[in-house]
Amino acid sequence: MPEINVDVESIKSSLENISNSLQGNFQEGDFGERGEQYVIAQGFLIVCILGGGVPLVGGALQFIFGPVLLAAGLLVAASAVLEIEDGLTPFPKTISKSKLRMDNVYGYVRHPMYSGLLATMMGYSIMTDSASRVLLTLVLYCVLYAKSVYEEQDLIESLQGYQAYKKAVRGRFLPVEWTDTIMTSFGSMPSMKGNDKN
């Protein structure tokens, strides 16, 4: 068996240097301007992940937020289906009955059926306390995002006025005011205003 040489003094010296550097780096800069909100959020999420949930409110989130999100998702999706009527198709290509819808839920977001589906799936994932379902819902978001990009390319070519509608209703799945509020609450994070440049 090969012999492993461990220089304990060298390791101790390296750890001491790292500790001293970290202390100096921690004190550098002005408090509140170094991105503390990211470190706090990061630390909180690591504790929640390692602990298996959100302390104190985890059960309440599962009991209240899950069903509310699920119900809201079903309501939004149903509203979108009723609004689109005979133009409903599972495919991202326009059909002969396709019409530009700009009222009701379509006045807030361009893809309310996808919004409703995502909210329903996330609500169910939270209700069942399933991390794998949450991850699958995030994958579903990616699929629906790609599908909506493909769909909108066709809608711009097929439906007169869609390009103007896209500029007027900037939110793809969520009202842009919501996403801007969320992003600006994190300070210098990029705004999602430009989330629909394609």
MIPA-641023 format. One line per 3 residues: their letters; for each residue x, y, z of N, C-alpha, C, O. Coordinates in pm, whole numbers. Example, Ala and Ser with C-alpha at 12.3 -4.5 7.8 and 13.67 -1.06 7.14 Angstrom:
! MIPA-641023
as> 1319/-569/780/1230/-450/780/1320/-330/780/1424/-332/846 ~ 1285/-225/708/1367/-106/714/1290/3/787/1341/114/804
END
This chain:
! MIPA-641023
mpe> 86/-117/0/0/0/0/91/124/0/186/132/77 ~ 59/222/-88/144/341/-93/133/422/35/28/429/99 ~ 243/483/69/248/563/190/202/706/158/243/765/58
inv> 117/758/242/66/894/223/133/984/326/123/963/446 ~ 200/1086/274/266/1181/363/177/1303/381/141/1369/283 ~ 144/1331/502/61/1446/534/143/1544/616/191/1511/724
dve> 157/1663/563/231/1767/634/129/1848/715/72/1945/666 ~ 110/1806/838/10/1866/927/38/2014/948/-55/2095/950 ~ 163/2051/964/199/2190/987/162/2277/867/113/2389/883
sik> 186/2225/747/151/2298/625/0/2319/613/-46/2426/576 ~ -75/2216/646/-222/2226/642/-270/2327/745/-357/2408/715 ~ -212/2322/868/-251/2417/972/-220/2560/929/-299/2651/951
ssl> -104/2578/867/-65/2711/821/-160/2762/711/-199/2878/712 ~ -196/2673/618/-289/2712/511/-426/2749/567/-485/2849/526 ~ -475/2670/661/-606/2699/721/-602/2830/798/-699/2906/797
eni> -491/2857/865/-477/2983/939/-477/3102/843/-539/3204/870 ~ -405/3088/730/-403/3194/628/-543/3219/570/-583/3334/550 ~ -615/3111/543/-752/3123/489/-840/3194/590/-917/3284/555
sns> -830/3154/717/-910/3216/823/-880/3365/836/-973/3446/846 ~ -752/3402/835/-714/3543/846/-763/3623/725/-813/3734/739 ~ -749/3564/606/-795/3632/484/-946/3652/487/-996/3758/451
lqg> -1017/3549/531/-1163/3559/537/-1206/3668/634/-1299/3744/604 ~ -1141/3677/749/-1174/3782/844/-1150/3920/784/-1233/4010/799 ~ -1037/3937/716/-1007/4065/653/-1105/4097/542/-1151/4211/529
nfq> -1138/3995/460/-1234/4017/351/-1373/4049/403/-1447/4127/343 ~ -1408/3988/517/-1540/4011/575/-1556/4155/621/-1666/4211/614 ~ -1449/4215/666/-1455/4352/717/-1437/4457/608/-1459/4575/632
egd> -1396/4415/489/-1373/4509/380/-1506/4555/319/-1599/4475/305 ~ -1514/4681/283/-1634/4735/220/-1734/4787/321/-1720/4764/441 ~ -1835/4857/271/-1937/4916/357/-2053/4820/375/-2099/4756/280
fge> -2099/4812/499/-2212/4725/531/-2335/4769/451/-2366/4888/445 ~ -2402/4675/392/-2523/4703/315/-2496/4726/167/-2589/4734/88 ~ -2370/4735/130/-2335/4760/-10/-2248/4648/-68/-2193/4661/-177
rge> -2238/4538/6/-2151/4429/-38/-2230/4309/-90/-2171/4206/-124 ~ -2362/4321/-97/-2444/4208/-142/-2485/4115/-31/-2500/3994/-52 ~ -2502/4171/89/-2539/4089/204/-2669/4011/182/-2683/3900/232
qyv> -2764/4070/107/-2893/4003/85/-2873/3868/17/-2948/3774/43 ~ -2774/3857/-71/-2748/3730/-139/-2690/3627/-42/-2725/3509/-47 ~ -2601/3672/44/-2540/3581/141/-2645/3532/240/-2646/3414/276
iaq> -2733/3621/285/-2839/3582/378/-2933/3482/311/-2967/3379/370 ~ -2976/3512/187/-3065/3421/114/-2998/3286/91/-3059/3181/108 ~ -2871/3290/52/-2795/3168/27/-2787/3084/154/-2815/2964/151
gfl> -2750/3146/266/-2739/3075/392/-2873/3016/437/-2880/2901/481 ~ -2979/3097/424/-3112/3049/464/-3153/2928/381/-3203/2830/435 ~ -3131/2935/250/-3170/2823/163/-3087/2698/192/-3140/2587/189
ivc> -2959/2715/221/-2876/2599/255/-2927/2533/383/-2936/2411/390 ~ -2960/2614/484/-3015/2559/609/-3147/2487/583/-3171/2379/637 ~ -3233/2547/499/-3362/2484/468/-3344/2352/393/-3411/2253/422
ilg> -3251/2352/298/-3227/2229/220/-3171/2120/311/-3219/2006/307 ~ -3072/2153/392/-3013/2053/481/-3112/2008/588/-3112/1892/629 ~ -3196/2101/632/-3295/2067/735/-3420/2001/680/-3501/1949/757
ggv> -3437/2001/549/-3551/1934/488/-3677/2018/483/-3785/1964/460 ~ -3668/2147/503/-3786/2232/495/-3758/2372/547/-3647/2404/589 ~ -3863/2454/542/-3851/2591/590/-3889/2592/738/-4001/2556/774
plv> -3795/2634/826/-3824/2631/970/-3945/2716/1007/-3965/2823/950 ~ -4023/2669/1099/-4141/2735/1157/-4258/2748/1062/-4373/2729/1104 ~ -4234/2780/934/-4347/2803/843/-4360/2695/737/-4450/2702/653
gga> -4272/2595/739/-4276/2491/636/-4411/2423/625/-4464/2406/516 ~ -4468/2384/740/-4599/2319/740/-4708/2412/691/-4798/2371/618 ~ -4700/2539/730/-4799/2637/686/-4789/2660/535/-4890/2672/467
lqf> -4665/2665/484/-4647/2679/339/-4712/2563/266/-4783/2583/167 ~ -4688/2444/315/-4743/2325/252/-4895/2323/263/-4964/2286/168 ~ -4947/2362/377/-5090/2355/402/-5169/2467/334/-5280/2444/287
ifg> -5112/2587/328/-5185/2703/273/-5139/2736/131/-5221/2742/39 ~ -5009/2757/113/-4958/2805/-15/-4980/2703/-127/-5016/2741/-238 ~ -4959/2575/-99/-4979/2471/-201/-5120/2472/-258/-5137/2485/-379
pvl> -5223/2458/-172/-5361/2458/-225/-5401/2590/-291/-5473/2589/-391 ~ -5354/2703/-237/-5388/2833/-297/-5328/2843/-437/-5394/2887/-531 ~ -5202/2803/-450/-5135/2808/-580/-5203/2711/-678/-5223/2745/-795
laa> -5237/2593/-631/-5305/2495/-716/-5439/2550/-763/-5470/2543/-882 ~ -5519/2605/-673/-5651/2659/-710/-5638/2778/-805/-5714/2790/-901 ~ -5542/2867/-777/-5521/2982/-865/-5479/2937/-1004/-5524/2992/-1104
gll> -5393/2836/-1010/-5350/2782/-1139/-5465/2725/-1218/-5478/2750/-1338 ~ -5550/2648/-1151/-5667/2591/-1219/-5760/2701/-1270/-5813/2691/-1380 ~ -5780/2805/-1189/-5867/2916/-1228/-5811/2990/-1349/-5886/3020/-1443
vaa> -5682/3019/-1349/-5620/3091/-1461/-5627/3006/-1588/-5661/3056/-1695 ~ -5594/2878/-1576/-5596/2790/-1694/-5738/2777/-1749/-5758/2782/-1870 ~ -5835/2761/-1660/-5974/2749/-1705/-6021/2878/-1772/-6091/2874/-1873
sav> -5984/2992/-1716/-6019/3121/-1777/-5960/3134/-1916/-6027/3182/-2008 ~ -5835/3091/-1931/-5769/3099/-2062/-5836/3008/-2163/-5854/3046/-2279 ~ -5873/2887/-2121/-5941/2792/-2211/-6076/2849/-2254/-6111/2842/-2372
lei> -6152/2905/-2160/-6282/2962/-2194/-6267/3081/-2287/-6352/3104/-2374 ~ -6161/3156/-2270/-6138/3274/-2353/-6101/3236/-2496/-6145/3300/-2592 ~ -6022/3132/-2510/-5973/3094/-2643/-6077/3015/-2723/-6069/3008/-2846
edg> -6172/2957/-2656/-6285/2885/-2716/-6242/2781/-2819/-6170/2687/-2787 ~ -6287/2799/-2943/-6264/2698/-3046/-6125/2704/-3108/-6094/2626/-3198 ~ -6041/2795/-3061/-5904/2803/-3111/-5807/2718/-3029/-5686/2724/-3050
ltp> -5861/2638/-2935/-5778/2559/-2845/-5710/2443/-2920/-5777/2366/-2989 ~ -5580/2433/-2905/-5503/2322/-2961/-5382/2297/-2872/-5327/2391/-2814 ~ -5339/2170/-2860/-5221/2143/-2778/-5091/2179/-2849/-4984/2184/-2788
fpk> -5100/2203/-2981/-4980/2226/-3061/-4946/2374/-3068/-5035/2459/-3066 ~ -4818/2406/-3077/-4777/2547/-3080/-4788/2613/-3217/-4738/2724/-3236 ~ -4852/2549/-3312/-4875/2609/-3443/-5017/2661/-3449/-5109/2599/-3395
tis> -5036/2777/-3514/-5170/2833/-3525/-5256/2745/-3615/-5206/2677/-3705 ~ -5384/2747/-3587/-5480/2673/-3669/-5572/2774/-3736/-5566/2894/-3707 ~ -5658/2727/-3826/-5744/2819/-3903/-5837/2898/-3812/-5877/3008/-3848
ksk> -5872/2845/-3695/-5964/2914/-3604/-5892/3006/-3505/-5956/3068/-3421 ~ -5761/3015/-3515/-5685/3098/-3422/-5719/3244/-3440/-5727/3295/-3552 ~ -5741/3311/-3327/-5767/3456/-3325/-5680/3518/-3217/-5645/3455/-3117
lrm> -5647/3644/-3238/-5568/3715/-3139/-5658/3752/-3021/-5757/3823/-3037 ~ -5623/3703/-2904/-5697/3733/-2782/-5615/3834/-2701/-5497/3812/-2676 ~ -5678/3943/-2661/-5605/4046/-2586/-5680/4089/-2459/-5633/4177/-2387
dnv> -5795/4028/-2433/-5876/4067/-2318/-5859/3968/-2203/-5796/3862/-2217 ~ -5917/4006/-2090/-5920/3921/-1970/-5780/3872/-1934/-5688/3954/-1926 ~ -5760/3741/-1914/-5629/3692/-1870/-5522/3718/-1975/-5404/3732/-1941
ygy> -5561/3724/-2102/-5463/3751/-2209/-5419/3898/-2209/-5325/3934/-2280 ~ -5485/3981/-2132/-5442/4119/-2117/-5332/4135/-2012/-5271/4241/-2001 ~ -5307/4028/-1935/-5203/4030/-1832/-5078/3953/-1873/-4965/3999/-1850
vrh> -5099/3836/-1933/-4988/3753/-1979/-5024/3693/-2114/-5142/3676/-2146 ~ -4922/3662/-2192/-4947/3610/-2328/-4977/3461/-2330/-5036/3411/-2426 ~ -4937/3389/-2227/-4957/3243/-2224/-5021/3200/-2092/-4959/3128/-2014
pmy> -5145/3243/-2067/-5206/3213/-1937/-5234/3064/-1914/-5237/3020/-1800 ~ -5254/2987/-2021/-5274/2843/-2000/-5147/2780/-1942/-5154/2696/-1853 ~ -5032/2822/-1993/-4906/2772/-1940/-4885/2822/-1798/-4836/2748/-1712
sgl> -4922/2948/-1773/-4912/3004/-1637/-4993/2921/-1539/-4946/2884/-1432 ~ -5117/2893/-1578/-5205/2815/-1493/-5153/2674/-1469/-5159/2623/-1358 ~ -5102/2613/-1576/-5047/2479/-1564/-4927/2477/-1469/-4917/2389/-1383
lat> -4837/2574/-1483/-4720/2580/-1396/-4760/2605/-1250/-4704/2543/-1160 ~ -4855/2696/-1228/-4900/2724/-1091/-4966/2600/-1031/-4945/2569/-914 ~ -5047/2531/-1110/-5113/2410/-1061/-5011/2303/-1023/-5021/2243/-916
mmg> -4914/2281/-1109/-4812/2179/-1082/-4725/2216/-962/-4690/2130/-881 ~ -4690/2345/-949/-4609/2387/-834/-4692/2376/-707/-4640/2331/-604 ~ -4819/2415/-712/-4905/2401/-595/-4916/2257/-550/-4909/2228/-430
ysi> -4934/2166/-646/-4944/2024/-613/-4811/1973/-556/-4810/1894/-462 ~ -4700/2020/-614/-4567/1979/-565/-4547/2022/-420/-4492/1947/-340 ~ -4592/2143/-388/-4579/2194/-251/-4673/2119/-157/-4635/2082/-46
mtd> -4796/2097/-202/-4893/2024/-119/-4844/1885/-81/-4864/1839/32 ~ -4780/1819/-176/-4733/1683/-151/-4592/1679/-93/-4536/1572/-70 ~ -4535/1798/-70/-4402/1810/-9/-4299/1727/-86/-4220/1654/-27
sas> -4302/1741/-220/-4216/1660/-304/-4112/1745/-376/-4144/1823/-466 ~ -3987/1729/-336/-3878/1801/-401/-3863/1758/-546/-3834/1840/-633 ~ -3883/1629/-573/-3869/1583/-711/-3979/1642/-799/-3954/1671/-916
rvl> -4099/1661/-746/-4205/1725/-824/-4173/1873/-849/-4200/1925/-957 ~ -4115/1938/-750/-4074/2078/-770/-3971/2085/-882/-3981/2171/-970 ~ -3872/1997/-880/-3771/1995/-986/-3834/1966/-1122/-3799/2029/-1222
ltl> -3926/1871/-1126/-3994/1840/-1252/-4077/1959/-1301/-4090/1980/-1421 ~ -4135/2035/-1208/-4210/2154/-1246/-4116/2258/-1307/-4153/2329/-1401 ~ -3995/2269/-1253/-3896/2360/-1311/-3855/2315/-1451/-3832/2398/-1539
vly> -3845/2184/-1472/-3816/2131/-1606/-3935/2162/-1698/-3915/2201/-1814 ~ -4057/2145/-1647/-4177/2178/-1725/-4175/2325/-1765/-4213/2360/-1877 ~ -4132/2412/-1675/-4119/2554/-1707/-4028/2573/-1828/-4060/2648/-1920
cvl> -3914/2505/-1827/-3818/2517/-1938/-3880/2470/-2070/-3863/2533/-2174 ~ -3953/2358/-2064/-4019/2305/-2184/-4124/2404/-2234/-4130/2433/-2354 ~ -4206/2456/-2143/-4311/2550/-2183/-4252/2681/-2234/-4308/2744/-2324
yak> -4141/2723/-2177/-4075/2844/-2225/-4031/2824/-2371/-4057/2907/-2457 ~ -3963/2712/-2396/-3918/2683/-2533/-4037/2670/-2628/-4032/2719/-2741 ~ -4142/2604/-2582/-4263/2589/-2665/-4324/2725/-2695/-4369/2749/-2807
svy> -4326/2814/-2596/-4386/2947/-2617/-4303/3031/-2715/-4359/3110/-2791 ~ -4172/3015/-2712/-4086/3086/-2808/-4118/3039/-2950/-4134/3120/-3041 ~ -4127/2908/-2967/-4161/2849/-3097/-4300/2896/-3142/-4321/2934/-3258
eeq> -4394/2894/-3048/-4532/2935/-3076/-4539/3081/-3118/-4610/3116/-3213 ~ -4465/3167/-3048/-4472/3309/-3079/-4409/3342/-3214/-4452/3436/-3280 ~ -4308/3268/-3254/-4253/3289/-3388/-4361/3266/-3493/-4372/3341/-3590
dli> -4440/3160/-3473/-4549/3130/-3566/-4661/3234/-3555/-4716/3275/-3657 ~ -4694/3275/-3434/-4802/3373/-3414/-4768/3507/-3479/-4856/3572/-3535 ~ -4644/3548/-3473/-4603/3675/-3536/-4625/3668/-3686/-4668/3766/-3747
esl> -4595/3553/-3746/-4614/3536/-3890/-4761/3516/-3928/-4803/3559/-4036 ~ -4837/3451/-3842/-4973/3409/-3878/-5084/3504/-3835/-5186/3514/-3904 ~ -5067/3573/-3723/-5175/3658/-3672/-5136/3805/-3680/-5038/3849/-3620
qgy> -5214/3878/-3755/-5188/4021/-3767/-5208/4087/-3632/-5309/4063/-3564 ~ -5114/4169/-3592/-5123/4242/-3466/-5054/4173/-3350/-5046/4229/-3241 ~ -5003/4051/-3372/-4941/3981/-3259/-4814/4050/-3210/-4787/4053/-3090
qay> -4736/4105/-3301/-4612/4173/-3262/-4643/4292/-3171/-4575/4314/-3071 ~ -4747/4369/-3206/-4787/4484/-3124/-4840/4435/-2989/-4813/4496/-2886 ~ -4916/4325/-2989/-4968/4266/-2866/-4852/4223/-2775/-4856/4243/-2654
kka> -4750/4163/-2836/-4634/4117/-2761/-4563/4234/-2694/-4512/4220/-2582 ~ -4558/4347/-2761/-4495/4466/-2702/-4582/4524/-2591/-4531/4575/-2491 ~ -4713/4517/-2609/-4806/4573/-2510/-4816/4485/-2385/-4820/4537/-2274
vrg> -4822/4355/-2404/-4832/4259/-2293/-4697/4188/-2285/-4675/4088/-2353 ~ -4610/4240/-2203/-4472/4192/-2201/-4453/4064/-2122/-4355/3992/-2143 ~ -4545/4033/-2033/-4529/3913/-1950/-4562/3787/-2026/-4670/3773/-2083
rfl> -4469/3694/-2026/-4490/3567/-2093/-4580/3477/-2008/-4686/3434/-2054 ~ -4538/3449/-1883/-4615/3363/-1792/-4668/3437/-1670/-4770/3400/-1613 ~ -4598/3542/-1629/-4638/3624/-1516/-4647/3769/-1562/-4572/3811/-1650
pve> -4738/3847/-1503/-4739/3990/-1536/-4602/4049/-1508/-4541/4022/-1405 ~ -4554/4130/-1601/-4418/4182/-1590/-4401/4267/-1464/-4290/4277/-1412 ~ -4508/4327/-1415/-4499/4406/-1291/-4460/4316/-1174/-4385/4358/-1085
wtd> -4509/4193/-1173/-4474/4100/-1066/-4327/4063/-1073/-4256/4066/-973 ~ -4282/4028/-1193/-4142/3985/-1207/-4048/4101/-1178/-3942/4080/-1119 ~ -4085/4223/-1219/-4000/4339/-1190/-3993/4363/-1040/-3886/4395/-987
tim> -4105/4349/-971/-4107/4370/-826/-4019/4266/-757/-3943/4299/-665 ~ -4030/4142/-801/-3948/4035/-742/-3800/4062/-766/-3719/4052/-674 ~ -3766/4096/-889/-3625/4116/-923/-3567/4240/-856/-3453/4237/-809
tsf> -3643/4349/-850/-3590/4470/-788/-3577/4454/-636/-3500/4527/-574 ~ -3652/4361/-577/-3638/4338/-433/-3502/4276/-402/-3458/4277/-287 ~ -3435/4221/-504/-3301/4166/-485/-3194/4266/-526/-3078/4228/-546
gsm> -3232/4392/-539/-3133/4497/-564/-3080/4499/-704/-3152/4535/-798 ~ -2955/4461/-720/-2887/4477/-848/-2908/4362/-945/-2841/4357/-1048 ~ -3000/4269/-914/-3024/4161/-1009/-3084/4220/-1135/-3158/4318/-1127
psm> -3055/4163/-1252/-3109/4217/-1376/-3261/4209/-1378/-3319/4111/-1331 ~ -3323/4311/-1433/-3468/4313/-1443/-3514/4215/-1549/-3441/4186/-1644 ~ -3636/4164/-1534/-3692/4073/-1633/-3774/4149/-1737/-3847/4088/-1815
kgn> -3761/4282/-1739/-3835/4360/-1838/-3804/4313/-1979/-3892/4308/-2065 ~ -3681/4279/-2002/-3639/4236/-2135/-3649/4086/-2155/-3582/4030/-2242 ~ -3734/4020/-2072/-3738/3875/-2080/-3800/3822/-2208/-3805/3700/-2227
dkn> -3847/3909/-2295/-3912/3863/-2416/-3856/3931/-2538/-3931/3986/-2619 ~ -3728/3927/-2553/-3666/3993/-2667/-3673/3907/-2791/-3649/3958/-2900 ~ -3704/3778/-2778/-3711/3694/-2897/-3850/3682/-2949/-3873/3614/-3050
END
